[in-house]
């Protein structure tokens, strides 16, 4: 069931999502060769505590950390570790969520570590642009798969693969609510549910330089590309309003 939010609830969601955006900016500025992914996890936890917010991912479904750190061919759900050091030329996806005043915030960015090659640079650029193309379709009266189509058509025009196994989602008082928000158009032939004012969703393209196919590593969490080519991930939580999409997690 899709839960529509009141204007007051959307404003509460804006508060927590802006916190997420602020912390992701801090993490982005902390990324450099030689640091560990556990260091980034500790920064995220410290910043959440400063804001009296709870880390949404820690313990969720058994996930052991506050932050997802996915490097190069890792698509999502990478687990921070003291043993994992960032190297020049890596890209790292940082996926983070908070709970504050009864509502969830969720956003993700992919960051370059030092100097990266053109393949990774273009993959990041296209993935980020595909997010905003999807967001542009998140208007009342459109349909859910209009978002999916915008992402898929743009990304596949560059020969990239759109991950099928993991999708965006509704969000609010729960981290994952209806509807699921795929980054590709399912073969069902329909357009999905109509988008309505008060819907709040997390749109999150996960785009691979090669095949869309993935597998999960033995840790039970880390998802990697099947062909070991790099992957990028960007995400915003948005609200659908009378005036179009409102990006709740974007921070200037």
Residue, then its C-alpha position, 0 to 999 in steps of 0.5 A: x500500500x502506498x502511503x501519502x504524506x501530509x505537507x507537515x510529514x514531508x517537512x519532517x522528512x525534509x529535516x532528516x533527509x537534509x541531515x543525510x545530505x549534509x553528512x554525505x557531503x562531509x564524507x565526500x570531503x573525507x575521501x582520499x587515498x589511504x583512509x579506511x572504509x571503517x574511518x568513513x563509517x565512524x565519521x558517519x556515526x559521529x555526525x549522526x550523534x551530533x544531530x541526535x539522529x539514529x543511523x538507519x542501516x545499522x542492524x537493519x536486516x542484520x547489516x553490521x554498520x551505519x554506512x554502505x561503502x561499495x568500491x569499484x565493481x561493488x554495486x551496493x551494501x559494501x561493509x566498512x572495514x578497518x582492513x579496506x583502504x582506499x586507493x588512488x583511482x578507486x570510486x566509492x559509493x556511499x549510501x547512508x540513512x538516518x531516522x529522526x523524529x519518526x521519519x527516515x532519510x536515505x541518499x547515496x553518492x559515488x565519489x572519486x578517490x584521487x585521480x580516476x580514469x575516463x571510464x569511471x569518470x563517465x560512468x559516474x557522470x551518466x549515473x548522476x544525470x540519469x538520477x535527475x532525468x528520473x526525478x524530472x518525471x516524478x510529477x503528479x499525473x505521470x506513472x511510476x515507470x515513466x521514472x524507470x524509462x527515463x533512467x533506462x533509456x538514458x543509461x543504455x544509450x551509453x551501453x551501460x547496464x541497469x541493475x535489475x536485482x536492486x531498486x528504489x523504494x517508497x520511504x517515510x516512517x519506514x525505510x522501505x515502503x511501497x512502491x518499488x521504484x525500478x530503474x528499468x521498465x519491467x516487461x509487464x507492459x503497464x506503466x505502474x501506479x499513477x504518481x500522486x501528490x504526497x508520495x515520497x520515494x527514493x530514486x536510486x540508479x545503480x549503473x554498471x559499466x558492463x552487464x547489469x547482472x550481479x552476484x552477492x559475495x560470501x559475506x551475504x551483503x556485498x553485491x558486485x558486478x558479474x563481469x567485475x566492471x565498475x558500478x556507480x550509484x546515486x540516490x535522492x529521496x524526493x516528494x511529489x508535490x503540486x509543483x513537481x518533484x521536491x528533492x528532500x535530500x539535496x544540500x547546496 
